[in-house]
Amino acid sequence: MSFEKKMVVEVMFKAEYCLICVYMDEAVREILPEYEDCMEYRRVNILNGEGRKRFLDLSISLFGEEGVFKKMRIAPVPSLFINGELFFDAIPPRPLLEEAIEEVISKHKLRG
């Protein structure tokens, strides 16, 4: 069953040579089949194009423009955002990741 509204899960991803980025990406991809009816996954490549812009937007949402441009604070890499909110700044164990996703599902009534 498909729902119109899905949570958006984003992983800030630097490059294939960034092993912790790869592991964070794999952690989400591993559980994706269980949640594909209510979850959209995006790997945000922070080094180019739209990914760079999205990374900047999320960094500003965390630290404000002054924090980003004057104090040089940015979102952690890798990190995992759900619906634009930082949930994990380190690779979460599967049970914690599933718990966070279930919390969002319940909060936003994404499943019947």
Sequence and secondary structure as in RCSB ss.txt:
>XXXX:A:sequence
MSFEKKMVVEVMFKAEYCLICVYMDEAVREILPEYEDCMEYRRVNILNGEGRKRFLDLSISLFGEEGVFKKMRIA
PVPSLFINGELFFDAIPPRPLLEEAIEEVISKHKLRG
>XXXX:A:secstr
   S  EEEEEEE  TT HHHHHHHHHHHHHHHHHTTTEEEEEEETTSHHHHHHHHHHHHHHHHHHHHHTT    
 SS EEETTEEEESS   HHHHHHHHHHHHHHHT   
